[in-house]
Amino acid sequence: MQKAKKNLHYYNFIEVSGWNPEVCQPRFDKSKLYYDEFVIKSPPVSLTPHAPYSLSDALWGKITPFFSGKVETIHNQETPDEDEFF
């Protein structure tokens, strides 16, 4: 409700994930659909990777053009297991 009233400033992040290249297009299409809705109804908005290891190269390639001029965020090394992974 507050977001619709515009009493607070929000920045919306549509997180994208999918490390399996076979799901690249459907994951991108669904994320882009959400992105397009937020652009119209509740900007500002960015398509952003969930984590460095959670996107295939193909999916990275599809979302990278959306980074220009946008705020980006990414989960990285939030747990000891992730530290060990890296």
Distance bins in CASP14 RR format, pairs under 12 A and 6 or more apart:
PFRMAT RR
TARGET T0000
AUTHOR 0000-0000-0000
RMODE 2
METHOD distances of the structure
MODEL  1
1 7 0 0 0 0 1 0 0 0 0 0 0
1 8 0 0 0 0 0 1 0 0 0 0 0
2 8 1 0 1 0 0 0 0 0 0 0 0
2 9 0 0 0 0 0 1 0 0 0 0 0
2 10 0 0 0 0 1 0 0 0 0 0 0
2 42 0 0 0 0 0 1 0 0 0 0 0
3 9 0 0 0 0 1 0 0 0 0 0 0
3 10 1 0 1 0 0 0 0 0 0 0 0
3 11 0 0 0 0 0 1 0 0 0 0 0
3 12 0 0 0 0 1 0 0 0 0 0 0
3 38 0 0 0 0 0 1 0 0 0 0 0
3 41 0 0 0 0 1 0 0 0 0 0 0
3 42 1 0 0 1 0 0 0 0 0 0 0
3 43 0 0 0 0 0 1 0 0 0 0 0
3 45 0 0 0 0 0 1 0 0 0 0 0
4 10 0 0 0 0 0 1 0 0 0 0 0
4 41 0 0 0 0 1 0 0 0 0 0 0
4 42 0 0 0 0 1 0 0 0 0 0 0
5 42 0 0 0 0 0 1 0 0 0 0 0
6 41 0 0 0 0 0 1 0 0 0 0 0
6 42 0 0 0 0 1 0 0 0 0 0 0
6 43 0 0 0 0 0 1 0 0 0 0 0
8 42 0 0 0 0 0 1 0 0 0 0 0
9 42 0 0 0 0 0 1 0 0 0 0 0
9 43 0 0 0 0 0 1 0 0 0 0 0
9 44 0 0 0 0 1 0 0 0 0 0 0
9 71 0 0 0 0 0 1 0 0 0 0 0
10 38 0 0 0 0 1 0 0 0 0 0 0
10 41 0 0 0 0 0 1 0 0 0 0 0
10 42 1 0 0 1 0 0 0 0 0 0 0
10 43 0 0 0 0 1 0 0 0 0 0 0
10 44 0 0 0 0 1 0 0 0 0 0 0
10 45 0 0 0 0 1 0 0 0 0 0 0
10 46 0 0 0 0 0 1 0 0 0 0 0
10 71 0 0 0 0 0 1 0 0 0 0 0
11 38 0 0 0 0 0 1 0 0 0 0 0
11 42 0 0 0 0 1 0 0 0 0 0 0
11 43 0 0 0 0 1 0 0 0 0 0 0
11 44 1 0 1 0 0 0 0 0 0 0 0
11 45 1 0 0 1 0 0 0 0 0 0 0
11 46 1 0 0 1 0 0 0 0 0 0 0
11 48 0 0 0 0 0 1 0 0 0 0 0
11 70 0 0 0 0 1 0 0 0 0 0 0
11 71 1 0 1 0 0 0 0 0 0 0 0
11 72 0 0 0 0 0 1 0 0 0 0 0
11 73 0 0 0 0 1 0 0 0 0 0 0
12 34 0 0 0 0 1 0 0 0 0 0 0
12 35 0 0 0 0 1 0 0 0 0 0 0
12 37 0 0 0 0 1 0 0 0 0 0 0
12 38 1 0 1 0 0 0 0 0 0 0 0
12 39 0 0 0 0 1 0 0 0 0 0 0
12 40 0 0 0 0 0 1 0 0 0 0 0
12 41 0 0 0 0 1 0 0 0 0 0 0
12 42 1 0 1 0 0 0 0 0 0 0 0
12 43 1 0 0 1 0 0 0 0 0 0 0
12 44 1 0 0 1 0 0 0 0 0 0 0
12 45 1 0 1 0 0 0 0 0 0 0 0
12 46 1 0 0 1 0 0 0 0 0 0 0
12 47 0 0 0 0 0 1 0 0 0 0 0
12 48 0 0 0 0 1 0 0 0 0 0 0
12 70 0 0 0 0 0 1 0 0 0 0 0
12 71 0 0 0 0 1 0 0 0 0 0 0
12 73 0 0 0 0 0 1 0 0 0 0 0
13 31 0 0 0 0 0 1 0 0 0 0 0
13 34 0 0 0 0 0 1 0 0 0 0 0
13 35 0 0 0 0 0 1 0 0 0 0 0
13 38 0 0 0 0 1 0 0 0 0 0 0
13 42 0 0 0 0 0 1 0 0 0 0 0
13 44 0 0 0 0 1 0 0 0 0 0 0
13 45 1 0 0 1 0 0 0 0 0 0 0
13 46 1 0 1 0 0 0 0 0 0 0 0
13 47 0 0 0 0 1 0 0 0 0 0 0
13 48 1 0 1 0 0 0 0 0 0 0 0
13 49 0 0 0 0 0 1 0 0 0 0 0
13 50 0 0 0 0 1 0 0 0 0 0 0
13 63 0 0 0 0 0 1 0 0 0 0 0
13 66 0 0 0 0 0 1 0 0 0 0 0
13 67 0 0 0 0 0 1 0 0 0 0 0
13 70 0 0 0 0 1 0 0 0 0 0 0
13 71 0 0 0 0 1 0 0 0 0 0 0
13 72 0 0 0 0 1 0 0 0 0 0 0
13 73 1 0 1 0 0 0 0 0 0 0 0
13 74 0 0 0 0 1 0 0 0 0 0 0
13 75 0 0 0 0 0 1 0 0 0 0 0
14 27 0 0 0 0 0 1 0 0 0 0 0
14 28 0 0 0 0 0 1 0 0 0 0 0
14 30 0 0 0 0 1 0 0 0 0 0 0
14 31 1 0 1 0 0 0 0 0 0 0 0
14 32 0 0 0 0 1 0 0 0 0 0 0
14 33 0 0 0 0 1 0 0 0 0 0 0
14 34 1 0 1 0 0 0 0 0 0 0 0
14 35 1 0 1 0 0 0 0 0 0 0 0
14 36 0 0 0 0 1 0 0 0 0 0 0
14 37 0 0 0 0 1 0 0 0 0 0 0
14 38 1 0 0 1 0 0 0 0 0 0 0
14 39 0 0 0 0 0 1 0 0 0 0 0
14 42 0 0 0 0 0 1 0 0 0 0 0
14 43 0 0 0 0 0 1 0 0 0 0 0
14 44 0 0 0 0 0 1 0 0 0 0 0
14 45 1 0 0 1 0 0 0 0 0 0 0
14 46 1 0 0 1 0 0 0 0 0 0 0
14 47 1 0 1 0 0 0 0 0 0 0 0
14 48 1 0 0 1 0 0 0 0 0 0 0
14 49 0 0 0 0 0 1 0 0 0 0 0
14 50 0 0 0 0 0 1 0 0 0 0 0
14 63 0 0 0 0 1 0 0 0 0 0 0
14 66 0 0 0 0 1 0 0 0 0 0 0
14 70 0 0 0 0 0 1 0 0 0 0 0
14 72 0 0 0 0 0 1 0 0 0 0 0
14 73 0 0 0 0 0 1 0 0 0 0 0
15 27 0 0 0 0 0 1 0 0 0 0 0
15 30 0 0 0 0 0 1 0 0 0 0 0
15 31 1 0 0 1 0 0 0 0 0 0 0
15 34 0 0 0 0 1 0 0 0 0 0 0
15 35 0 0 0 0 0 1 0 0 0 0 0
15 45 0 0 0 0 0 1 0 0 0 0 0
15 46 0 0 0 0 1 0 0 0 0 0 0
15 47 0 0 0 0 1 0 0 0 0 0 0
15 48 1 0 1 0 0 0 0 0 0 0 0
15 49 1 0 0 1 0 0 0 0 0 0 0
15 50 1 0 1 0 0 0 0 0 0 0 0
15 51 0 0 0 0 1 0 0 0 0 0 0
15 54 0 0 0 0 1 0 0 0 0 0 0
15 55 0 0 0 0 0 1 0 0 0 0 0
15 59 0 0 0 0 0 1 0 0 0 0 0
15 63 0 0 0 0 0 1 0 0 0 0 0
15 72 0 0 0 0 0 1 0 0 0 0 0
15 73 0 0 0 0 1 0 0 0 0 0 0
15 74 0 0 0 0 1 0 0 0 0 0 0
15 75 0 0 0 0 1 0 0 0 0 0 0
16 23 0 0 0 0 0 1 0 0 0 0 0
16 24 0 0 0 0 0 1 0 0 0 0 0
16 26 0 0 0 0 0 1 0 0 0 0 0
16 27 1 0 0 1 0 0 0 0 0 0 0
16 28 1 0 0 1 0 0 0 0 0 0 0
16 29 0 0 0 0 0 1 0 0 0 0 0
16 30 0 0 0 0 1 0 0 0 0 0 0
16 31 1 0 1 0 0 0 0 0 0 0 0
16 32 0 0 0 0 1 0 0 0 0 0 0
16 33 0 0 0 0 0 1 0 0 0 0 0
16 34 0 0 0 0 1 0 0 0 0 0 0
16 35 0 0 0 0 1 0 0 0 0 0 0
16 46 0 0 0 0 0 1 0 0 0 0 0
16 47 1 0 1 0 0 0 0 0 0 0 0
16 48 1 0 0 1 0 0 0 0 0 0 0
16 49 1 0 1 0 0 0 0 0 0 0 0
16 50 1 0 0 1 0 0 0 0 0 0 0
16 51 0 0 0 0 0 1 0 0 0 0 0
16 54 0 0 0 0 1 0 0 0 0 0 0
16 55 1 0 0 1 0 0 0 0 0 0 0
16 56 0 0 0 0 0 1 0 0 0 0 0
16 58 0 0 0 0 0 1 0 0 0 0 0
16 59 1 0 0 1 0 0 0 0 0 0 0
16 60 0 0 0 0 1 0 0 0 0 0 0
16 61 0 0 0 0 0 1 0 0 0 0 0
16 62 0 0 0 0 1 0 0 0 0 0 0
16 63 1 0 1 0 0 0 0 0 0 0 0
16 64 0 0 0 0 0 1 0 0 0 0 0
16 66 0 0 0 0 1 0 0 0 0 0 0
16 67 0 0 0 0 0 1 0 0 0 0 0
16 72 0 0 0 0 0 1 0 0 0 0 0
16 73 0 0 0 0 0 1 0 0 0 0 0
16 74 0 0 0 0 0 1 0 0 0 0 0
16 75 0 0 0 0 0 1 0 0 0 0 0
17 23 0 0 0 0 1 0 0 0 0 0 0
17 24 0 0 0 0 0 1 0 0 0 0 0
17 27 1 0 0 1 0 0 0 0 0 0 0
17 28 0 0 0 0 0 1 0 0 0 0 0
17 30 0 0 0 0 0 1 0 0 0 0 0
17 31 0 0 0 0 1 0 0 0 0 0 0
17 47 0 0 0 0 0 1 0 0 0 0 0
17 48 0 0 0 0 0 1 0 0 0 0 0
17 49 1 0 0 1 0 0 0 0 0 0 0
17 50 1 1 0 0 0 0 0 0 0 0 0
17 51 1 0 0 1 0 0 0 0 0 0 0
17 52 0 0 0 0 0 1 0 0 0 0 0
17 53 0 0 0 0 1 0 0 0 0 0 0
17 54 1 0 1 0 0 0 0 0 0 0 0
17 55 1 0 0 1 0 0 0 0 0 0 0
17 56 0 0 0 0 1 0 0 0 0 0 0
17 59 0 0 0 0 1 0 0 0 0 0 0
17 60 0 0 0 0 0 1 0 0 0 0 0
17 63 0 0 0 0 0 1 0 0 0 0 0
17 74 0 0 0 0 0 1 0 0 0 0 0
17 75 0 0 0 0 1 0 0 0 0 0 0
18 24 1 0 0 1 0 0 0 0 0 0 0
18 25 0 0 0 0 0 1 0 0 0 0 0
18 26 0 0 0 0 1 0 0 0 0 0 0
18 27 1 0 1 0 0 0 0 0 0 0 0
18 28 0 0 0 0 1 0 0 0 0 0 0
18 30 0 0 0 0 0 1 0 0 0 0 0
18 31 0 0 0 0 1 0 0 0 0 0 0
18 49 0 0 0 0 1 0 0 0 0 0 0
18 50 0 0 0 0 1 0 0 0 0 0 0
18 51 0 0 0 0 0 1 0 0 0 0 0
18 53 0 0 0 0 0 1 0 0 0 0 0
18 54 1 0 0 1 0 0 0 0 0 0 0
18 55 1 0 1 0 0 0 0 0 0 0 0
18 56 1 0 0 1 0 0 0 0 0 0 0
18 57 0 0 0 0 0 1 0 0 0 0 0
18 58 0 0 0 0 1 0 0 0 0 0 0
18 59 1 0 1 0 0 0 0 0 0 0 0
18 60 0 0 0 0 1 0 0 0 0 0 0
18 62 0 0 0 0 0 1 0 0 0 0 0
18 63 0 0 0 0 0 1 0 0 0 0 0
19 27 0 0 0 0 1 0 0 0 0 0 0
19 49 0 0 0 0 0 1 0 0 0 0 0
19 50 0 0 0 0 1 0 0 0 0 0 0
19 51 0 0 0 0 1 0 0 0 0 0 0
19 52 0 0 0 0 0 1 0 0 0 0 0
19 53 1 0 0 1 0 0 0 0 0 0 0
19 54 1 0 1 0 0 0 0 0 0 0 0
19 55 1 0 0 1 0 0 0 0 0 0 0
19 56 1 0 1 0 0 0 0 0 0 0 0
19 57 0 0 0 0 1 0 0 0 0 0 0
19 58 0 0 0 0 0 1 0 0 0 0 0
19 59 1 0 0 1 0 0 0 0 0 0 0
19 60 0 0 0 0 0 1 0 0 0 0 0
20 26 0 0 0 0 0 1 0 0 0 0 0
20 27 0 0 0 0 1 0 0 0 0 0 0
20 54 0 0 0 0 0 1 0 0 0 0 0
20 55 0 0 0 0 0 1 0 0 0 0 0
20 56 1 0 0 1 0 0 0 0 0 0 0
20 57 0 0 0 0 0 1 0 0 0 0 0
20 58 0 0 0 0 1 0 0 0 0 0 0
20 59 0 0 0 0 1 0 0 0 0 0 0
21 27 0 0 0 0 0 1 0 0 0 0 0
21 28 0 0 0 0 0 1 0 0 0 0 0
21 55 0 0 0 0 1 0 0 0 0 0 0
21 56 1 0 1 0 0 0 0 0 0 0 0
21 57 1 0 0 1 0 0 0 0 0 0 0
21 58 1 0 1 0 0 0 0 0 0 0 0
21 59 1 0 0 1 0 0 0 0 0 0 0
21 60 0 0 0 0 0 1 0 0 0 0 0
21 61 0 0 0 0 0 1 0 0 0 0 0
21 62 0 0 0 0 0 1 0 0 0 0 0
22 56 0 0 0 0 1 0 0 0 0 0 0
22 58 0 0 0 0 1 0 0 0 0 0 0
22 59 0 0 0 0 0 1 0 0 0 0 0
23 29 0 0 0 0 0 1 0 0 0 0 0
23 30 0 0 0 0 1 0 0 0 0 0 0
23 31 0 0 0 0 0 1 0 0 0 0 0
23 54 0 0 0 0 0 1 0 0 0 0 0
23 55 0 0 0 0 0 1 0 0 0 0 0
23 56 0 0 0 0 1 0 0 0 0 0 0
23 58 0 0 0 0 1 0 0 0 0 0 0
23 59 0 0 0 0 1 0 0 0 0 0 0
23 62 0 0 0 0 0 1 0 0 0 0 0
24 30 0 0 0 0 0 1 0 0 0 0 0
24 31 0 0 0 0 0 1 0 0 0 0 0
24 55 0 0 0 0 1 0 0 0 0 0 0
24 56 1 0 1 0 0 0 0 0 0 0 0
24 57 0 0 0 0 1 0 0 0 0 0 0
24 58 1 0 1 0 0 0 0 0 0 0 0
24 59 1 0 1 0 0 0 0 0 0 0 0
24 60 0 0 0 0 1 0 0 0 0 0 0
24 61 0 0 0 0 1 0 0 0 0 0 0
24 62 1 0 0 1 0 0 0 0 0 0 0
24 63 0 0 0 0 0 1 0 0 0 0 0
25 31 0 0 0 0 0 1 0 0 0 0 0
25 32 0 0 0 0 0 1 0 0 0 0 0
25 56 0 0 0 0 0 1 0 0 0 0 0
25 58 0 0 0 0 1 0 0 0 0 0 0
25 59 0 0 0 0 1 0 0 0 0 0 0
25 61 0 0 0 0 0 1 0 0 0 0 0
25 62 0 0 0 0 1 0 0 0 0 0 0
26 32 0 0 0 0 0 1 0 0 0 0 0
26 33 0 0 0 0 0 1 0 0 0 0 0
26 58 0 0 0 0 0 1 0 0 0 0 0
26 59 0 0 0 0 0 1 0 0 0 0 0
26 62 0 0 0 0 0 1 0 0 0 0 0
27 33 0 0 0 0 0 1 0 0 0 0 0
27 34 0 0 0 0 0 1 0 0 0 0 0
27 47 0 0 0 0 0 1 0 0 0 0 0
27 49 0 0 0 0 0 1 0 0 0 0 0
27 50 0 0 0 0 0 1 0 0 0 0 0
27 54 0 0 0 0 0 1 0 0 0 0 0
27 55 0 0 0 0 1 0 0 0 0 0 0
27 56 0 0 0 0 1 0 0 0 0 0 0
27 58 0 0 0 0 1 0 0 0 0 0 0
27 59 1 0 0 1 0 0 0 0 0 0 0
27 60 0 0 0 0 0 1 0 0 0 0 0
27 62 0 0 0 0 1 0 0 0 0 0 0
27 63 0 0 0 0 1 0 0 0 0 0 0
28 34 0 0 0 0 0 1 0 0 0 0 0
28 35 0 0 0 0 1 0 0 0 0 0 0
28 47 0 0 0 0 1 0 0 0 0 0 0
28 49 0 0 0 0 0 1 0 0 0 0 0
28 55 0 0 0 0 1 0 0 0 0 0 0
28 56 0 0 0 0 0 1 0 0 0 0 0
28 58 0 0 0 0 1 0 0 0 0 0 0
28 59 1 0 0 1 0 0 0 0 0 0 0
28 60 0 0 0 0 0 1 0 0 0 0 0
28 61 0 0 0 0 1 0 0 0 0 0 0
28 62 1 0 1 0 0 0 0 0 0 0 0
28 63 1 0 0 1 0 0 0 0 0 0 0
28 64 0 0 0 0 0 1 0 0 0 0 0
28 65 0 0 0 0 0 1 0 0 0 0 0
28 66 0 0 0 0 0 1 0 0 0 0 0
29 35 0 0 0 0 0 1 0 0 0 0 0
29 36 0 0 0 0 0 1 0 0 0 0 0
29 47 0 0 0 0 0 1 0 0 0 0 0
29 59 0 0 0 0 0 1 0 0 0 0 0
29 62 0 0 0 0 1 0 0 0 0 0 0
29 63 0 0 0 0 0 1 0 0 0 0 0
30 36 0 0 0 0 0 1 0 0 0 0 0
30 37 0 0 0 0 0 1 0 0 0 0 0
30 47 0 0 0 0 0 1 0 0 0 0 0
30 59 0 0 0 0 0 1 0 0 0 0 0
30 62 0 0 0 0 0 1 0 0 0 0 0
31 37 0 0 0 0 0 1 0 0 0 0 0
31 38 0 0 0 0 0 1 0 0 0 0 0
31 45 0 0 0 0 0 1 0 0 0 0 0
31 46 0 0 0 0 0 1 0 0 0 0 0
31 47 1 0 1 0 0 0 0 0 0 0 0
31 48 0 0 0 0 1 0 0 0 0 0 0
31 49 0 0 0 0 0 1 0 0 0 0 0
31 50 0 0 0 0 0 1 0 0 0 0 0
31 55 0 0 0 0 0 1 0 0 0 0 0
31 59 0 0 0 0 1 0 0 0 0 0 0
31 62 0 0 0 0 1 0 0 0 0 0 0
31 63 1 0 0 1 0 0 0 0 0 0 0
31 66 0 0 0 0 1 0 0 0 0 0 0
32 38 0 0 0 0 0 1 0 0 0 0 0
32 39 0 0 0 0 0 1 0 0 0 0 0
32 45 0 0 0 0 0 1 0 0 0 0 0
32 47 1 0 0 1 0 0 0 0 0 0 0
32 59 0 0 0 0 0 1 0 0 0 0 0
32 62 0 0 0 0 1 0 0 0 0 0 0
32 63 0 0 0 0 1 0 0 0 0 0 0
32 65 0 0 0 0 0 1 0 0 0 0 0
32 66 0 0 0 0 1 0 0 0 0 0 0
33 39 0 0 0 0 0 1 0 0 0 0 0
33 40 0 0 0 0 0 1 0 0 0 0 0
33 47 0 0 0 0 0 1 0 0 0 0 0
34 40 0 0 0 0 0 1 0 0 0 0 0
34 41 0 0 0 0 0 1 0 0 0 0 0
34 42 0 0 0 0 0 1 0 0 0 0 0
34 45 0 0 0 0 1 0 0 0 0 0 0
34 46 0 0 0 0 0 1 0 0 0 0 0
34 47 0 0 0 0 1 0 0 0 0 0 0
34 48 0 0 0 0 0 1 0 0 0 0 0
35 41 0 0 0 0 0 1 0 0 0 0 0
35 42 0 0 0 0 0 1 0 0 0 0 0
35 43 0 0 0 0 0 1 0 0 0 0 0
35 44 0 0 0 0 0 1 0 0 0 0 0
35 45 1 0 0 1 0 0 0 0 0 0 0
35 46 0 0 0 0 1 0 0 0 0 0 0
35 47 1 0 1 0 0 0 0 0 0 0 0
35 48 0 0 0 0 1 0 0 0 0 0 0
35 62 0 0 0 0 0 1 0 0 0 0 0
35 63 0 0 0 0 1 0 0 0 0 0 0
35 65 0 0 0 0 0 1 0 0 0 0 0
35 66 1 0 0 1 0 0 0 0 0 0 0
35 70 0 0 0 0 0 1 0 0 0 0 0
36 42 0 0 0 0 0 1 0 0 0 0 0
36 43 0 0 0 0 0 1 0 0 0 0 0
36 45 0 0 0 0 1 0 0 0 0 0 0
36 47 0 0 0 0 0 1 0 0 0 0 0
36 66 0 0 0 0 0 1 0 0 0 0 0
37 43 0 0 0 0 0 1 0 0 0 0 0
37 45 0 0 0 0 1 0 0 0 0 0 0
38 44 0 0 0 0 1 0 0 0 0 0 0
38 45 1 1 0 0 0 0 0 0 0 0 0
38 46 0 0 0 0 1 0 0 0 0 0 0
38 47 0 0 0 0 1 0 0 0 0 0 0
38 66 0 0 0 0 0 1 0 0 0 0 0
38 70 0 0 0 0 0 1 0 0 0 0 0
39 45 1 0 1 0 0 0 0 0 0 0 0
39 46 0 0 0 0 0 1 0 0 0 0 0
39 47 0 0 0 0 0 1 0 0 0 0 0
39 66 0 0 0 0 0 1 0 0 0 0 0
39 70 0 0 0 0 0 1 0 0 0 0 0
43 70 0 0 0 0 0 1 0 0 0 0 0
43 71 0 0 0 0 0 1 0 0 0 0 0
44 69 0 0 0 0 0 1 0 0 0 0 0
44 70 1 0 0 1 0 0 0 0 0 0 0
44 71 1 0 0 1 0 0 0 0 0 0 0
44 72 0 0 0 0 0 1 0 0 0 0 0
45 66 0 0 0 0 1 0 0 0 0 0 0
45 70 0 0 0 0 1 0 0 0 0 0 0
45 71 0 0 0 0 1 0 0 0 0 0 0
45 72 0 0 0 0 0 1 0 0 0 0 0
46 63 0 0 0 0 1 0 0 0 0 0 0
46 64 0 0 0 0 0 1 0 0 0 0 0
46 66 1 0 0 1 0 0 0 0 0 0 0
46 67 1 0 0 1 0 0 0 0 0 0 0
46 68 0 0 0 0 0 1 0 0 0 0 0
46 69 0 0 0 0 1 0 0 0 0 0 0
46 70 1 0 1 0 0 0 0 0 0 0 0
46 71 1 0 1 0 0 0 0 0 0 0 0
46 72 1 0 1 0 0 0 0 0 0 0 0
46 73 1 0 0 1 0 0 0 0 0 0 0
46 74 0 0 0 0 0 1 0 0 0 0 0
47 55 0 0 0 0 0 1 0 0 0 0 0
47 59 0 0 0 0 0 1 0 0 0 0 0
47 60 0 0 0 0 0 1 0 0 0 0 0
47 61 0 0 0 0 0 1 0 0 0 0 0
47 62 0 0 0 0 1 0 0 0 0 0 0
47 63 1 0 1 0 0 0 0 0 0 0 0
47 64 0 0 0 0 1 0 0 0 0 0 0
47 65 0 0 0 0 1 0 0 0 0 0 0
47 66 1 0 1 0 0 0 0 0 0 0 0
47 67 1 0 0 1 0 0 0 0 0 0 0
47 68 0 0 0 0 0 1 0 0 0 0 0
47 70 0 0 0 0 1 0 0 0 0 0 0
47 71 0 0 0 0 0 1 0 0 0 0 0
47 72 0 0 0 0 1 0 0 0 0 0 0
47 73 0 0 0 0 0 1 0 0 0 0 0
47 74 0 0 0 0 0 1 0 0 0 0 0
48 54 0 0 0 0 0 1 0 0 0 0 0
48 55 0 0 0 0 0 1 0 0 0 0 0
48 60 0 0 0 0 0 1 0 0 0 0 0
48 63 1 0 0 1 0 0 0 0 0 0 0
48 64 0 0 0 0 0 1 0 0 0 0 0
48 66 0 0 0 0 1 0 0 0 0 0 0
48 67 0 0 0 0 1 0 0 0 0 0 0
48 70 0 0 0 0 1 0 0 0 0 0 0
48 71 0 0 0 0 1 0 0 0 0 0 0
48 72 1 0 1 0 0 0 0 0 0 0 0
48 73 1 0 1 0 0 0 0 0 0 0 0
48 74 1 0 0 1 0 0 0 0 0 0 0
48 75 0 0 0 0 1 0 0 0 0 0 0
49 55 1 0 1 0 0 0 0 0 0 0 0
49 56 0 0 0 0 0 1 0 0 0 0 0
49 57 0 0 0 0 0 1 0 0 0 0 0
49 59 0 0 0 0 1 0 0 0 0 0 0
49 60 1 0 0 1 0 0 0 0 0 0 0
49 61 0 0 0 0 0 1 0 0 0 0 0
49 62 0 0 0 0 0 1 0 0 0 0 0
49 63 1 0 0 1 0 0 0 0 0 0 0
49 64 0 0 0 0 1 0 0 0 0 0 0
49 66 0 0 0 0 0 1 0 0 0 0 0
49 67 0 0 0 0 1 0 0 0 0 0 0
49 72 0 0 0 0 1 0 0 0 0 0 0
49 73 0 0 0 0 1 0 0 0 0 0 0
49 74 1 0 1 0 0 0 0 0 0 0 0
49 75 0 0 0 0 1 0 0 0 0 0 0
49 76 0 0 0 0 1 0 0 0 0 0 0
50 59 0 0 0 0 0 1 0 0 0 0 0
50 60 0 0 0 0 0 1 0 0 0 0 0
50 63 0 0 0 0 0 1 0 0 0 0 0
50 72 0 0 0 0 0 1 0 0 0 0 0
50 73 0 0 0 0 1 0 0 0 0 0 0
50 74 1 0 0 1 0 0 0 0 0 0 0
50 75 1 0 0 1 0 0 0 0 0 0 0
50 76 0 0 0 0 0 1 0 0 0 0 0
50 78 0 0 0 0 0 1 0 0 0 0 0
51 60 0 0 0 0 0 1 0 0 0 0 0
51 73 0 0 0 0 0 1 0 0 0 0 0
51 74 1 0 0 1 0 0 0 0 0 0 0
51 75 1 0 1 0 0 0 0 0 0 0 0
51 76 1 0 0 1 0 0 0 0 0 0 0
51 77 0 0 0 0 1 0 0 0 0 0 0
51 78 0 0 0 0 1 0 0 0 0 0 0
51 79 0 0 0 0 0 1 0 0 0 0 0
51 82 0 0 0 0 1 0 0 0 0 0 0
51 85 0 0 0 0 0 1 0 0 0 0 0
51 86 0 0 0 0 0 1 0 0 0 0 0
52 60 0 0 0 0 1 0 0 0 0 0 0
52 74 1 0 0 1 0 0 0 0 0 0 0
52 75 0 0 0 0 1 0 0 0 0 0 0
52 76 1 0 0 1 0 0 0 0 0 0 0
52 77 0 0 0 0 1 0 0 0 0 0 0
52 78 0 0 0 0 0 1 0 0 0 0 0
52 82 0 0 0 0 1 0 0 0 0 0 0
52 85 0 0 0 0 1 0 0 0 0 0 0
52 86 0 0 0 0 1 0 0 0 0 0 0
53 59 0 0 0 0 0 1 0 0 0 0 0
53 60 0 0 0 0 0 1 0 0 0 0 0
53 74 0 0 0 0 0 1 0 0 0 0 0
53 75 0 0 0 0 1 0 0 0 0 0 0
53 76 0 0 0 0 1 0 0 0 0 0 0
53 77 0 0 0 0 0 1 0 0 0 0 0
53 78 0 0 0 0 0 1 0 0 0 0 0
53 81 0 0 0 0 0 1 0 0 0 0 0
53 82 0 0 0 0 1 0 0 0 0 0 0
53 85 1 0 0 1 0 0 0 0 0 0 0
53 86 0 0 0 0 1 0 0 0 0 0 0
54 60 0 0 0 0 0 1 0 0 0 0 0
54 63 0 0 0 0 0 1 0 0 0 0 0
54 74 0 0 0 0 1 0 0 0 0 0 0
54 75 0 0 0 0 1 0 0 0 0 0 0
54 76 0 0 0 0 0 1 0 0 0 0 0
54 82 0 0 0 0 0 1 0 0 0 0 0
54 85 0 0 0 0 0 1 0 0 0 0 0
55 61 0 0 0 0 1 0 0 0 0 0 0
55 62 0 0 0 0 1 0 0 0 0 0 0
55 63 1 0 0 1 0 0 0 0 0 0 0
55 64 0 0 0 0 0 1 0 0 0 0 0
55 74 0 0 0 0 1 0 0 0 0 0 0
55 75 0 0 0 0 0 1 0 0 0 0 0
56 62 0 0 0 0 1 0 0 0 0 0 0
56 63 0 0 0 0 0 1 0 0 0 0 0
57 63 0 0 0 0 0 1 0 0 0 0 0
57 64 0 0 0 0 0 1 0 0 0 0 0
58 64 0 0 0 0 0 1 0 0 0 0 0
59 66 0 0 0 0 0 1 0 0 0 0 0
60 66 0 0 0 0 0 1 0 0 0 0 0
60 67 0 0 0 0 0 1 0 0 0 0 0
60 74 0 0 0 0 0 1 0 0 0 0 0
61 67 0 0 0 0 0 1 0 0 0 0 0
63 70 0 0 0 0 0 1 0 0 0 0 0
63 72 0 0 0 0 1 0 0 0 0 0 0
63 74 0 0 0 0 0 1 0 0 0 0 0
64 70 0 0 0 0 0 1 0 0 0 0 0
64 72 0 0 0 0 0 1 0 0 0 0 0
66 72 0 0 0 0 1 0 0 0 0 0 0
67 73 0 0 0 0 0 1 0 0 0 0 0
67 74 0 0 0 0 0 1 0 0 0 0 0
75 82 0 0 0 0 1 0 0 0 0 0 0
76 82 1 0 0 1 0 0 0 0 0 0 0
76 83 0 0 0 0 1 0 0 0 0 0 0
76 85 0 0 0 0 0 1 0 0 0 0 0
76 86 0 0 0 0 1 0 0 0 0 0 0
77 83 1 0 1 0 0 0 0 0 0 0 0
77 84 0 0 0 0 1 0 0 0 0 0 0
77 85 0 0 0 0 1 0 0 0 0 0 0
77 86 1 0 1 0 0 0 0 0 0 0 0
78 85 0 0 0 0 0 1 0 0 0 0 0
78 86 0 0 0 0 0 1 0 0 0 0 0
79 85 0 0 0 0 1 0 0 0 0 0 0
79 86 0 0 0 0 0 1 0 0 0 0 0
80 86 0 0 0 0 0 1 0 0 0 0 0
END
